[in-house]
Amino acid sequence: MRKQFWKTIPAVTALAVAALALEPVRAQSPATYKAPRTPGGHADLQGIWQVRNTAPALDLERGSAVIVEPPGGKIPYLPKALARRKKNFENRATDDPLKKCYMPGVPRITYLDFPFQIFQTPNYTLIAYQYIHIYRTIFTNGSQHIDGLDFWNGDSRGHWEGDTLVVDVSDFNAETWLDASGNYHSGALHVVERYTRTGPDTLEYEATLTDPKVYKQPWTLRLTLYRHTEPNFRLLEYECQTDSDEQAKAAGKP
């Protein structure tokens, strides 16, 4: 039985991660590396990618060094927002949205310990995630954000700055967290993601978060994603089950 990621990582994924960790990283300086091109002439970001550093999924502020701005590695909460952060932490065992099998949101879904696959076309980039079959469509055709709606993973519109795919994400709901420790945002969240190929098997991910209802100032996290190169590696099915679902099954209830 597959459970939530903080309890049991699917066996095949765990083995794949172990194999990946033993594999040498063939990265080059971003200043010298020239990414392969798609037929449309953009940097080719396609492949199956995954983090190796899983600490951010648990707590962005502790021991992972992924918050690069502002200095100090701390999220710049407004004083009035700290009480909610404290309450979330105290109730994280039950209140984390992932405990209820909700979508993780952006950027959290990127640094969960699950792989995801990037596909590129001239008009959009699609990201398919192993975690509960989620996918995102990043429109790169010049279209604008949708007004009057909100989404678990936001509404994504992208453009290219050189070899970097820049994704503007807005129209969030306020239901997702940023990690398992209760770091959070409001529905006013605005995220700008940057995806840059830095080597044959490495991809730099950066996200700048702005939310005037929760943070004093914009803040930025940065981490490295690694491409799976194992023969025949692919995304698997992953179903999330809540504790109540598992208890009901153990009791023989449908």
C-alpha positions in Angstrom: 0.0 0.0 0.0 1.4 3.4 -1.0 1.2 6.1 1.6 2.1 9.7 1.9 5.6 10.7 0.9 6.7 11.6 4.5 5.8 8.0 5.6 6.9 5.7 2.8 8.6 6.6 -0.5 7.6 4.2 -3.2 10.2 1.4 -3.4 11.0 1.9 -7.0 11.5 5.6 -6.6 13.7 5.1 -3.6 15.9 2.7 -5.5 16.1 5.1 -8.4 17.1 7.9 -6.1 19.8 5.7 -4.6 21.1 4.9 -8.0 21.1 8.5 -9.0 23.1 9.5 -5.9 25.9 7.2 -6.9 26.0 8.6 -10.4 28.7 11.3 -11.1 27.3 14.7 -11.8 28.4 16.0 -15.2 27.7 19.6 -14.6 29.5 22.6 -16.0 29.6 26.3 -15.2 26.4 27.9 -16.3 28.5 30.6 -18.0 30.2 28.0 -20.3 27.6 25.3 -20.7 25.5 25.5 -23.9 22.3 23.6 -23.6 21.0 21.5 -26.5 18.2 23.2 -28.5 14.6 22.3 -29.3 13.4 22.5 -32.9 12.1 26.0 -32.0 15.6 27.1 -31.0 15.2 27.3 -27.2 17.2 25.6 -24.6 16.0 22.0 -24.2 14.9 21.4 -20.6 13.1 18.1 -21.4 13.7 15.0 -19.3 12.8 13.6 -15.9 14.1 15.6 -13.0 14.3 15.3 -9.3 15.8 16.9 -6.2 18.5 15.1 -4.2 18.3 17.5 -1.3 15.0 16.6 0.4 15.4 18.9 3.4 13.4 21.8 1.8 10.3 19.7 1.6 10.4 19.3 5.4 11.5 22.8 6.4 12.8 25.5 4.0 14.6 27.4 6.8 16.5 24.6 8.5 19.7 23.0 7.2 19.0 23.2 3.5 20.5 26.6 2.6 18.1 27.0 -0.3 16.8 30.5 0.7 19.4 32.7 -0.9 17.7 36.1 -0.6 17.4 37.8 1.9 20.6 36.8 3.6 20.3 34.6 6.6 18.1 31.9 5.1 14.9 33.0 6.8 11.5 33.8 5.3 10.8 37.5 5.9 7.4 37.2 7.6 5.4 40.2 8.6 5.1 40.3 12.4 1.4 39.7 12.2 1.9 36.6 10.1 4.1 34.8 12.7 1.2 33.6 14.8 -0.3 31.7 11.9 3.1 30.2 11.1 3.5 29.1 14.8 0.0 27.6 14.8 0.7 25.7 11.5 3.9 24.3 13.0 2.2 23.1 16.2 -0.5 21.4 14.2 1.6 20.2 11.3 0.8 16.5 12.0 -2.8 17.0 11.1 -3.1 20.4 9.3 -0.5 20.0 6.5 -2.6 20.0 3.3 -0.6 17.0 2.0 -1.9 15.0 4.9 -5.3 15.5 3.3 -4.0 14.6 -0.2 -4.4 18.1 -1.5 -2.2 19.5 -4.2 1.2 20.8 -3.0 1.2 24.1 -4.8 4.1 26.0 -6.3 7.0 26.0 -5.5 6.5 23.1 -3.0 5.8 20.5 -5.7 9.2 21.0 -7.2 11.2 19.9 -4.2 9.0 17.0 -3.0 10.9 13.7 -3.2 9.2 12.7 -6.4 10.4 13.0 -10.0 8.7 15.1 -12.7 9.0 15.3 -16.4 9.3 18.4 -18.6 7.9 18.5 -22.2 8.3 21.4 -24.5 6.3 22.6 -27.5 6.4 26.0 -29.4 3.3 27.3 -27.5 3.6 25.7 -24.0 5.8 23.7 -21.7 4.1 20.9 -19.8 5.3 19.5 -16.5 3.9 16.1 -15.4 4.5 15.2 -11.8 4.6 11.7 -10.4 2.9 12.9 -7.2 -0.9 12.2 -7.5 -0.8 12.7 -11.3 -0.5 16.4 -11.2 0.4 18.4 -14.4 1.0 22.0 -15.1 0.7 23.8 -18.5 3.0 26.8 -18.8 1.8 28.8 -21.7 4.6 30.5 -23.7 2.4 31.9 -26.5 2.0 35.4 -25.0 -1.4 34.8 -23.5 -2.4 36.5 -20.2 -3.4 35.3 -16.8 -7.0 34.3 -16.2 -8.8 36.8 -14.0 -11.3 35.9 -11.3 -10.2 32.3 -10.7 -7.8 30.7 -8.3 -5.9 27.4 -8.6 -4.1 25.1 -6.3 -0.9 25.4 -8.4 -1.6 28.8 -9.7 -1.9 29.9 -13.4 1.5 29.8 -15.2 2.6 32.0 -18.1 6.2 31.7 -19.4 8.7 33.5 -21.6 12.4 33.0 -22.4 15.3 35.1 -21.2 18.2 33.7 -23.1 18.4 30.0 -22.1 16.3 30.5 -19.0 12.6 29.7 -18.9 10.9 32.3 -16.7 7.5 31.4 -15.4 5.1 33.9 -13.9 2.7 32.2 -11.6 -0.4 33.9 -10.0 -4.0 33.3 -9.2 -3.3 31.0 -6.2 -5.7 29.9 -3.6 -4.6 30.2 0.1 -4.8 26.5 0.9 -1.3 25.2 0.2 1.8 25.3 2.4 5.5 25.7 1.3 6.8 22.8 3.4 5.8 20.3 6.1 6.7 22.7 8.9 3.9 25.1 8.2 5.5 27.9 6.2 2.7 29.4 4.2 1.3 32.1 2.0 -2.0 33.9 1.3 -4.1 34.0 -1.9 -2.0 37.1 -2.9 1.0 35.0 -3.6 2.9 35.7 -6.8 5.8 33.4 -7.8 8.4 33.9 -10.5 10.2 30.7 -11.4 13.4 30.4 -13.4 14.5 27.1 -15.0 18.1 27.1 -16.4 20.0 24.0 -17.7 23.5 24.1 -16.2 24.8 20.8 -17.5 23.8 17.7 -19.3 22.1 16.3 -16.2 21.6 19.4 -14.0 18.9 22.1 -13.9 19.0 25.1 -11.7 15.6 26.0 -10.2 14.9 29.4 -8.7 11.7 30.8 -7.3 11.0 34.3 -6.0 7.9 34.6 -3.8 6.0 37.9 -3.2 3.0 38.1 -0.9 2.4 41.5 0.7 -0.2 40.0 3.1 2.4 37.6 4.6 6.0 38.7 3.8 7.9 41.9 4.4 9.6 41.7 1.1 10.1 39.2 -1.8 12.3 36.3 -1.1 14.1 33.7 -3.2 14.9 30.0 -3.0 17.3 28.2 -5.3 18.1 24.5 -5.7 19.5 22.0 -8.2 17.5 19.4 -10.0 19.1 16.3 -11.4 18.1 14.4 -14.6 17.3 10.7 -14.3 19.6 8.8 -16.8 18.8 5.2 -15.7 17.7 3.0 -18.6 14.0 3.0 -19.1 13.3 5.3 -16.1 9.8 6.7 -16.2 7.2 8.3 -14.0 5.1 5.8 -12.0 1.6 6.0 -10.6 1.5 7.4 -7.1 -1.8 7.6 -5.1 -2.1 9.5 -1.9 -4.0 8.0 0.9 -5.1 9.8 4.1 -4.8 8.2 7.5 -8.6 7.8 7.6 -8.6 6.0 4.3 -5.9 3.6 5.6 -7.7 3.0 8.9 -11.0 2.3 7.1 -9.3 -0.2 4.8 -7.6 -1.9 7.8 -11.0 -2.2 9.4 -12.5 -3.8 6.3 -14.7 -0.9 5.3 -15.1 0.0 1.7 
